[in-house]
Amino acid sequence: MKSSFVVNAVFLTYFIVLIVIGYLAHKKMQKSEDFSAEYWVGGRSFGPWLVAFTWATSWTSGGSFIGTPAVYYTYGWPALLWQAGAGVLGIIGILAIGRRVATVATEANCMTLPDLFMDRYENRSMGLIAALIIIIFGISYMISQYVAAARILEIMTGIPYVIGIIIFTIVVGIYTSIGGLRGVAYTNVFQGAIMVVGSVVIAIILVTKVGGLTNISNSLAQLDPALMNGPGPDNWLPINTAFSMFFVLGVAVMAQPHVVTRLFSVKDVDTVKKSGVLVAIVTLIWFMSLFLSSLAGRVLIPNIDVPDQIFPTLVINYAPTIVAGIMLSAPFAAVMSTVSSLLLSTSSAIIRDIIERNRNERLEENKLKKYSYITTGVISILVMVLAINPPAFLQAIVIFAISGFAASFTIPIAVGLFWSGATSKGGLWSMISGFLTMLLLYVFKINNPLGFNPLVWGLFISLIVIIVVSKMTQKSSDKVLERYFGI
């Protein structure tokens, strides 16, 4: 490390800024007349920049700066096709379904994804099952991110793992619980700026160091010609695998509850269109910068023992001290932005979709505030305890959680919003069958039937089920058909 003092100072400053932002959001929230709307959906007042950055940063995690550069470094130019799903389908998702979701959420006063399902499908069981799925997979996802955060602190500052877990829990728990979605959104903009600007600076430094793109390509071709063409080294990305990754990294984004509910916070439908364009620009700059940095890294350090260490190694060895200190907080920022969004989604599932639904009435304002703060804090502490002795294969758990969300929610969201024939039972069994298909393939370790990821099969079965069951069951009420489809 070039200067542990500089890095520690950067991290300390970063933590202080986050807590201050959370406090400012809390002060604004206290002035709101509707606590639940302010806490869960930011008072439906967010403009394009807030929506774009909350979408983009909630979508990513610490793996964007650790695991993703390792893939770029290991497999070269073919990794662009591997990443294309996230770059294309995720952006198409916000543009294709964004305006529809935002409009419906406003009209029906939806604050959570289960709210949307219950309004469209008029099925309380579907809302409850969706809430339980969010809680289970949300906690699983957060465990991996807590572990990643503690490892980052351990490696970059020397803080022991357990102490790192505790520090992370305190900081993210404070600014998320007191600031609500507005606090998360404001910190997301700050964190996103660090990630994007820092990635661009590092890319410029490294590409210049190597001598430009032409030299990078020539050097990669000399190291291994497979780094220049598909399917890449060791037949890494055959066409069916590439097709699967479009769904895993692309379609899956549209069904992550902590991501899609960001569309509930927009102040108007025009904001969705503008934020979709901004997401496209931000993510293109972001991932292309990381991609170029990783390729340059393969030239500068041809054989690194642990590819996951390539990005921090490049930053430490080639960036100026201050820039290195700031950039090494980028993976941490990615982790925190994801965790804060997941915390809100999970706590809202408990408060709004389980407690309030079972009571058949809204909680009083004071009780709602109290329960919201306590629930968010308790979840944060629970995940901390589980992360102190983490399970093995954390990255597999991340992929499983993301795929679980996508297999369960993608078809009911997309088909339900655009097909008037989708019925209550069709939506319910589509959710259940998609998840069970993916789950069974994972449990029995049938990882890639015919070369396709289990998520692809989960989506396929979910689609077939919603069509068949909807054709055989009672249609939606006139109220739903009129509001959603003008029928």
C-alpha positions as CSV (number, residue, x, y, z in Angstrom):
1,M,0.0,0.0,0.0
2,K,1.4,3.4,-0.9
3,S,0.3,5.1,2.2
4,S,-1.9,3.5,4.8
5,F,-2.4,6.9,6.5
6,V,-3.9,8.4,3.2
7,V,-6.1,5.4,2.7
8,N,-7.3,5.4,6.3
9,A,-8.0,9.1,6.1
10,V,-10.0,8.7,2.9
11,F,-12.1,5.9,4.4
12,L,-12.7,7.9,7.6
13,T,-13.8,11.0,5.5
14,Y,-16.0,8.8,3.4
15,F,-17.8,7.4,6.4
16,I,-18.3,10.8,7.9
17,V,-19.8,12.1,4.6
18,L,-22.2,9.2,4.4
19,I,-23.5,9.8,8.0
20,V,-23.9,13.5,7.4
21,I,-25.8,12.9,4.2
22,G,-28.1,10.5,6.1
23,Y,-28.7,13.1,8.7
24,L,-29.6,15.8,6.2
25,A,-32.0,13.3,4.5
26,H,-33.5,12.6,7.9
27,K,-34.1,16.3,8.6
28,K,-35.9,16.6,5.3
29,M,-37.9,13.5,6.0
30,Q,-39.1,15.0,9.3
31,K,-40.8,17.7,7.4
32,S,-42.8,15.3,5.3
33,E,-46.6,14.8,6.0
34,D,-46.5,11.2,4.8
35,F,-43.7,9.3,6.6
36,S,-44.2,6.0,4.8
37,A,-44.1,7.6,1.3
38,E,-41.1,9.6,2.2
39,Y,-39.2,6.7,3.9
40,W,-39.9,4.0,1.3
41,V,-40.2,5.9,-2.0
42,G,-38.7,9.3,-1.3
43,G,-42.0,11.1,-1.4
44,R,-42.2,10.3,-5.2
45,S,-40.1,13.4,-5.8
46,F,-36.9,12.1,-7.4
47,G,-35.6,13.6,-10.6
48,P,-33.6,11.9,-13.4
49,W,-30.1,12.1,-11.7
50,L,-31.3,10.6,-8.4
51,V,-33.2,7.8,-10.2
52,A,-30.4,7.1,-12.6
53,F,-27.7,6.8,-9.8
54,T,-29.9,4.8,-7.4
55,W,-30.8,2.4,-10.3
56,A,-27.2,2.1,-11.4
57,T,-25.6,1.8,-8.0
58,S,-28.2,-0.5,-6.6
59,W,-27.7,-2.7,-9.6
60,T,-23.9,-3.1,-8.9
61,S,-22.0,-4.4,-5.9
62,G,-18.5,-4.9,-4.7
63,G,-18.1,-7.6,-7.4
64,S,-18.2,-4.8,-10.0
65,F,-14.7,-3.8,-8.9
66,I,-13.4,-7.2,-7.8
67,G,-15.0,-10.1,-9.7
68,T,-15.8,-8.3,-13.0
69,P,-12.3,-6.9,-13.6
70,A,-11.0,-10.4,-12.9
71,V,-13.2,-11.8,-15.7
72,Y,-12.1,-9.0,-18.1
73,Y,-8.4,-9.7,-17.2
74,T,-8.7,-13.4,-17.6
75,Y,-10.6,-13.7,-20.8
76,G,-9.8,-10.5,-22.7
77,W,-12.0,-9.0,-25.5
78,P,-14.6,-11.9,-25.5
79,A,-15.6,-10.6,-22.0
80,L,-17.4,-7.7,-23.7
81,L,-20.0,-10.2,-25.0
82,W,-20.3,-11.6,-21.5
83,Q,-21.0,-8.2,-20.1
84,A,-23.3,-7.1,-22.9
85,G,-26.5,-8.3,-21.2
86,A,-26.1,-5.9,-18.3
87,G,-25.2,-3.1,-20.7
88,V,-28.1,-3.7,-23.0
89,L,-31.0,-5.5,-21.4
90,G,-30.8,-3.7,-18.1
91,I,-31.0,-0.3,-19.8
92,I,-33.8,-1.6,-22.1
93,G,-35.5,-2.7,-19.0
94,I,-35.8,0.7,-17.5
95,L,-36.9,2.2,-20.8
96,A,-39.3,-0.6,-21.7
97,I,-41.1,-1.2,-18.4
98,G,-40.0,1.9,-16.5
99,R,-42.8,4.3,-17.5
100,R,-45.4,1.6,-17.1
101,V,-44.2,0.7,-13.6
102,A,-43.9,4.3,-12.5
103,T,-47.3,5.2,-13.7
104,V,-49.0,2.2,-12.1
105,A,-47.1,2.6,-8.8
106,T,-48.2,6.2,-8.5
107,E,-51.8,5.5,-9.4
108,A,-52.1,2.5,-7.0
109,N,-49.9,4.1,-4.3
110,C,-47.4,1.1,-4.5
111,M,-44.4,1.4,-2.2
112,T,-43.0,-2.1,-2.5
113,L,-42.9,-4.8,-5.2
114,P,-45.4,-7.0,-3.4
115,D,-47.7,-3.9,-3.5
116,L,-47.5,-4.0,-7.3
117,F,-48.2,-7.7,-7.5
118,M,-51.2,-7.4,-5.2
119,D,-52.7,-4.5,-7.1
120,R,-52.2,-6.1,-10.5
121,Y,-53.1,-9.7,-9.6
122,E,-55.5,-9.1,-6.7
123,N,-53.9,-11.9,-4.8
124,R,-52.9,-11.5,-1.1
125,S,-51.0,-14.9,-1.2
126,M,-48.9,-13.6,-4.1
127,G,-47.9,-10.5,-2.1
128,L,-47.0,-12.5,0.9
129,I,-44.9,-15.0,-1.1
130,A,-43.1,-12.2,-2.8
131,A,-42.3,-10.6,0.5
132,L,-40.9,-13.8,1.9
133,I,-38.8,-14.3,-1.3
134,I,-37.4,-10.7,-0.8
135,I,-36.6,-11.3,2.8
136,I,-34.8,-14.7,2.2
137,F,-32.8,-13.6,-0.8
138,G,-32.3,-10.1,0.4
139,I,-30.6,-11.4,3.6
140,S,-28.5,-13.9,1.6
141,Y,-27.4,-11.2,-0.8
142,M,-26.5,-8.8,2.0
143,I,-24.4,-11.4,3.9
144,S,-22.1,-11.7,0.9
145,Q,-21.8,-7.9,0.7
146,Y,-21.0,-7.5,4.4
147,V,-18.3,-10.1,4.0
148,A,-16.9,-8.3,0.9
149,A,-16.9,-4.9,2.8
150,A,-15.1,-6.4,5.8
151,R,-12.5,-8.0,3.5
152,I,-12.0,-4.7,1.7
153,L,-11.3,-2.9,4.9
154,E,-9.1,-5.8,6.1
155,I,-6.9,-5.7,3.0
156,M,-6.8,-2.0,2.4
157,T,-6.6,-0.6,5.9
158,G,-5.5,-3.5,8.1
159,I,-8.6,-3.4,10.2
160,P,-9.4,-6.9,11.5
161,Y,-12.3,-8.7,9.8
162,V,-14.7,-8.7,12.8
163,I,-14.0,-5.0,13.5
164,G,-14.6,-4.3,9.9
165,I,-18.0,-6.0,9.9
166,I,-19.0,-4.0,13.0
167,I,-17.9,-0.7,11.5
168,F,-19.7,-1.4,8.2
169,T,-22.9,-2.4,10.1
170,I,-22.9,0.8,12.2
171,V,-22.3,3.2,9.2
172,V,-24.7,1.6,6.7
173,G,-27.3,1.0,9.4
174,I,-27.2,4.6,10.6
175,Y,-27.5,6.4,7.3
176,T,-30.1,3.9,5.9
177,S,-32.4,3.7,8.9
178,I,-32.4,7.5,9.7
179,G,-32.4,8.7,6.0
180,G,-34.8,6.2,4.3
181,L,-34.8,6.1,0.6
182,R,-33.8,9.7,0.3
183,G,-30.7,9.1,2.4
184,V,-29.9,6.1,0.2
185,A,-30.4,8.1,-3.0
186,Y,-28.3,11.0,-1.9
187,T,-25.4,8.7,-0.8
188,N,-25.8,6.7,-4.1
189,V,-25.1,9.9,-6.1
190,F,-22.0,10.5,-4.0
191,Q,-20.9,6.9,-4.2
192,G,-21.7,6.7,-7.9
193,A,-19.6,9.8,-8.6
194,I,-16.6,8.2,-6.9
195,M,-17.1,5.0,-8.9
196,V,-17.5,6.6,-12.3
197,V,-15.0,9.4,-12.1
198,G,-12.4,7.2,-10.4
199,S,-12.9,4.4,-13.0
200,V,-12.3,6.9,-15.8
201,V,-9.2,8.3,-14.2
202,I,-7.6,4.9,-13.6
203,A,-8.5,3.8,-17.2
204,I,-6.7,6.9,-18.6
205,I,-3.7,6.3,-16.4
206,L,-3.3,2.6,-17.3
207,V,-4.1,2.8,-21.1
208,T,-1.6,5.7,-21.4
209,K,1.0,3.6,-19.4
210,V,0.6,0.7,-21.9
211,G,0.7,3.0,-25.0
212,G,-2.8,3.0,-26.2
213,L,-5.5,0.5,-27.4
214,T,-3.4,-0.7,-30.4
215,N,-0.5,-1.7,-28.1
216,I,-3.0,-3.4,-25.7
217,S,-4.4,-5.5,-28.5
218,N,-1.0,-6.4,-30.0
219,S,0.3,-7.4,-26.6
220,L,-2.8,-9.5,-25.8
221,A,-2.5,-11.3,-29.1
222,Q,1.1,-12.2,-28.3
223,L,0.2,-13.4,-24.8
224,D,-2.7,-15.6,-26.1
225,P,-4.6,-15.2,-29.4
226,A,-7.7,-16.5,-27.7
227,L,-7.8,-13.3,-25.7
228,M,-8.8,-11.5,-28.9
229,N,-11.6,-13.7,-30.2
230,G,-14.6,-15.7,-29.0
231,P,-15.2,-18.0,-27.3
232,G,-12.0,-17.0,-25.4
233,P,-9.4,-19.0,-23.6
234,D,-10.4,-22.6,-22.7
235,N,-13.6,-22.3,-24.8
236,W,-14.9,-20.0,-22.0
237,L,-17.9,-18.4,-23.8
238,P,-19.6,-20.6,-26.3
239,I,-22.7,-19.1,-27.9
240,N,-25.3,-20.8,-25.6
241,T,-23.4,-19.6,-22.6
242,A,-23.2,-16.1,-24.0
243,F,-27.0,-16.2,-24.6
244,S,-27.5,-17.3,-21.0
245,M,-25.5,-14.4,-19.7
246,F,-27.7,-11.9,-21.5
247,F,-30.4,-13.1,-19.1
248,V,-28.3,-13.6,-16.0
249,L,-26.7,-10.1,-16.2
250,G,-29.4,-8.3,-18.2
251,V,-33.0,-9.6,-17.6
252,A,-32.2,-10.3,-13.9
253,V,-31.6,-6.6,-13.3
254,M,-35.3,-5.8,-14.1
255,A,-36.6,-8.0,-11.4
256,Q,-34.4,-7.1,-8.4
257,P,-36.8,-5.6,-5.9
258,H,-34.2,-3.1,-4.6
259,V,-33.6,-1.9,-8.1
260,V,-37.1,-1.9,-9.8
261,T,-38.7,-0.1,-6.8
262,R,-36.5,2.8,-7.6
263,L,-39.0,3.5,-10.3
264,F,-41.6,4.1,-7.6
265,S,-39.8,7.2,-6.5
266,V,-39.9,9.3,-9.7
267,K,-41.7,12.6,-9.7
268,D,-43.2,12.2,-13.1
269,V,-43.1,9.8,-16.1
270,D,-40.8,12.0,-18.1
271,T,-38.2,11.4,-15.4
272,V,-38.1,7.7,-16.3
273,K,-37.2,8.4,-19.9
274,K,-34.4,10.8,-18.9
275,S,-33.1,8.6,-16.2
276,G,-33.0,5.7,-18.7
277,V,-30.7,7.7,-21.0
278,L,-28.5,8.7,-18.0
279,V,-28.2,5.1,-16.8
280,A,-27.1,4.1,-20.3
281,I,-24.4,6.8,-20.4
282,V,-23.2,6.2,-16.8
283,T,-23.0,2.5,-17.1
284,L,-21.3,2.6,-20.5
285,I,-18.6,4.9,-19.2
286,W,-18.2,2.9,-16.0
287,F,-17.9,-0.6,-17.4
288,M,-15.9,0.3,-20.4
289,S,-13.4,2.1,-18.1
290,L,-13.1,-1.0,-16.0
291,F,-12.8,-3.1,-19.1
292,L,-10.0,-1.1,-20.6
293,S,-8.2,-0.9,-17.2
294,S,-8.4,-4.7,-16.9
295,L,-7.0,-5.3,-20.4
296,A,-4.2,-2.9,-19.7
297,G,-3.6,-4.7,-16.5
298,R,-3.2,-8.0,-18.3
299,V,-0.4,-6.4,-20.3
300,L,1.3,-4.7,-17.3
301,I,0.9,-7.8,-15.0
302,P,0.5,-10.8,-17.3
303,N,0.3,-13.4,-14.6
304,I,-1.3,-12.5,-11.3
305,D,-1.9,-15.3,-8.9
306,V,-5.4,-14.2,-7.8
307,P,-7.3,-12.4,-10.7
308,D,-9.8,-11.0,-8.1
309,Q,-6.9,-8.8,-6.9
310,I,-6.1,-7.2,-10.3
311,F,-8.1,-4.0,-9.8
312,P,-6.8,-3.1,-6.3
313,T,-3.3,-4.2,-7.4
314,L,-3.4,-1.9,-10.4
315,V,-4.6,1.0,-8.4
316,I,-2.0,0.6,-5.7
317,N,0.9,0.2,-8.2
318,Y,0.0,2.8,-10.8
319,A,-2.3,5.5,-9.4
320,P,-1.1,8.6,-7.6
321,T,-1.4,8.3,-3.8
322,I,-4.5,10.4,-3.4
323,V,-6.2,8.9,-6.4
324,A,-5.4,5.4,-5.1
325,G,-6.9,6.2,-1.7
326,I,-10.1,7.5,-3.3
327,M,-10.3,4.7,-5.8
328,L,-9.8,2.0,-3.3
329,S,-13.0,3.2,-1.6
330,A,-14.9,2.5,-4.9
331,P,-15.4,-1.2,-4.2
332,F,-16.6,-0.2,-0.8
333,A,-19.0,2.3,-2.2
334,A,-20.4,-0.3,-4.6
335,V,-21.0,-2.7,-1.6
336,M,-22.6,0.0,0.5
337,S,-24.9,1.3,-2.2
338,T,-26.2,-2.3,-2.8
339,V,-26.6,-3.1,0.9
340,S,-28.5,0.1,1.7
341,S,-31.0,-0.5,-1.1
342,L,-31.4,-4.2,0.0
343,L,-31.9,-3.1,3.6
344,L,-34.8,-0.9,2.7
345,S,-36.4,-3.5,0.4
346,T,-36.2,-6.2,3.1
347,S,-37.4,-4.0,5.9
348,S,-40.3,-2.7,3.8
349,A,-41.3,-6.3,3.1
350,I,-41.5,-6.9,6.8
351,I,-43.3,-3.7,7.8
352,R,-45.6,-3.1,4.9
353,D,-46.1,-6.4,3.3
354,I,-46.3,-8.7,6.4
355,I,-47.1,-6.6,9.5
356,E,-49.5,-4.1,8.0
357,R,-51.1,-6.6,5.6
358,N,-51.9,-9.0,8.5
359,R,-53.4,-6.1,10.5
360,N,-55.4,-5.0,7.5
361,E,-54.7,-1.4,8.4
362,R,-51.9,1.1,8.3
363,L,-49.7,1.6,11.4
364,E,-50.0,4.8,13.2
365,E,-47.4,7.4,12.2
366,N,-45.4,7.1,15.4
367,K,-45.5,3.3,15.4
368,L,-44.5,3.2,11.7
369,K,-41.5,5.4,12.4
370,K,-40.5,3.3,15.4
371,Y,-41.0,0.0,13.6
372,S,-39.2,1.1,10.5
373,Y,-36.1,2.3,12.3
374,I,-36.0,-0.8,14.5
375,T,-36.6,-3.2,11.7
376,T,-33.9,-1.7,9.5
377,G,-31.4,-1.8,12.4
378,V,-32.3,-5.3,13.5
379,I,-31.9,-6.7,9.9
380,S,-28.5,-4.9,9.7
381,I,-27.4,-6.5,13.0
382,L,-28.7,-9.9,12.0
383,V,-26.8,-9.9,8.7
384,M,-23.7,-8.8,10.7
385,V,-24.0,-11.8,13.0
386,L,-24.4,-14.2,10.1
387,A,-21.5,-12.6,8.2
388,I,-19.1,-13.0,11.1
389,N,-18.8,-16.7,10.2
390,P,-19.8,-16.6,6.6
391,P,-20.8,-19.7,4.5
392,A,-18.5,-20.9,1.8
393,F,-19.0,-20.0,-1.9
394,L,-20.3,-16.5,-1.4
395,Q,-20.2,-15.6,-5.0
396,A,-22.4,-18.6,-5.8
397,I,-24.9,-17.3,-3.2
398,V,-24.9,-13.9,-4.9
399,I,-25.7,-15.4,-8.3
400,F,-28.3,-17.7,-6.7
401,A,-30.0,-14.8,-4.9
402,I,-30.0,-12.6,-8.1
403,S,-31.3,-15.5,-10.1
404,G,-33.9,-16.3,-7.4
405,F,-35.3,-12.8,-7.7
406,A,-35.3,-12.9,-11.5
407,A,-36.9,-16.3,-11.8
408,S,-39.6,-15.4,-9.4
409,F,-40.5,-11.9,-10.5
410,T,-39.5,-11.2,-14.1
411,I,-42.4,-12.8,-15.9
412,P,-45.1,-11.7,-13.5
413,I,-43.9,-8.1,-13.8
414,A,-43.4,-8.0,-17.6
415,V,-46.3,-10.1,-18.7
416,G,-48.7,-8.7,-16.0
417,L,-48.0,-5.1,-17.1
418,F,-48.5,-5.7,-20.8
419,W,-51.0,-8.6,-21.2
420,S,-54.5,-8.1,-20.1
421,G,-55.1,-11.9,-20.1
422,A,-52.8,-12.6,-17.1
423,T,-54.9,-13.7,-14.2
424,S,-54.6,-13.9,-10.5
425,K,-53.7,-17.6,-10.4
426,G,-51.6,-17.3,-13.5
427,G,-49.4,-14.7,-11.8
428,L,-49.1,-16.7,-8.6
429,W,-48.2,-19.9,-10.2
430,S,-45.8,-18.2,-12.6
431,M,-43.9,-16.8,-9.7
432,I,-43.8,-20.2,-7.9
433,S,-43.0,-22.3,-10.9
434,G,-40.2,-20.0,-12.1
435,F,-38.5,-20.1,-8.7
436,L,-39.0,-23.8,-8.1
437,T,-37.5,-24.7,-11.6
438,M,-34.4,-22.7,-10.9
439,L,-34.2,-24.0,-7.3
440,L,-34.5,-27.7,-8.4
441,L,-31.8,-27.3,-11.0
442,Y,-29.5,-25.8,-8.4
443,V,-30.3,-28.4,-5.7
444,F,-29.7,-31.3,-8.0
445,K,-26.7,-29.5,-9.5
446,I,-28.0,-29.6,-13.0
447,N,-26.2,-26.3,-13.6
448,N,-26.4,-25.8,-17.4
449,P,-29.0,-28.0,-19.2
450,L,-28.3,-27.9,-22.9
451,G,-25.7,-25.3,-22.0
452,F,-28.2,-22.7,-20.7
453,N,-28.1,-21.2,-17.2
454,P,-30.9,-22.4,-14.8
455,L,-32.3,-18.9,-14.8
456,V,-33.1,-19.2,-18.5
457,W,-35.1,-22.4,-17.8
458,G,-36.8,-20.7,-14.8
459,L,-37.9,-17.8,-17.0
460,F,-39.1,-20.2,-19.8
461,I,-41.2,-22.3,-17.4
462,S,-42.6,-19.2,-15.7
463,L,-43.7,-17.8,-19.1
464,I,-45.4,-21.1,-20.1
465,V,-47.2,-21.4,-16.8
466,I,-48.6,-17.8,-16.8
467,I,-50.0,-18.3,-20.3
468,V,-51.5,-21.8,-19.7
469,V,-52.9,-21.1,-16.2
470,S,-54.3,-17.7,-17.2
471,K,-56.1,-19.3,-20.2
472,M,-57.7,-21.8,-17.8
473,T,-58.7,-19.5,-14.9
474,Q,-61.0,-16.5,-14.2
475,K,-59.9,-13.3,-15.8
476,S,-58.9,-10.2,-13.9
477,S,-61.6,-7.9,-12.4
478,D,-63.1,-5.1,-14.5
479,K,-61.4,-2.6,-12.2
480,V,-57.9,-4.0,-13.0
481,L,-58.6,-4.3,-16.7
482,E,-59.8,-0.7,-16.9
483,R,-56.9,0.8,-14.9
484,Y,-54.1,-1.2,-16.5
485,F,-55.3,-1.6,-20.0
486,G,-58.3,0.8,-20.5
487,I,-60.6,-2.2,-21.2
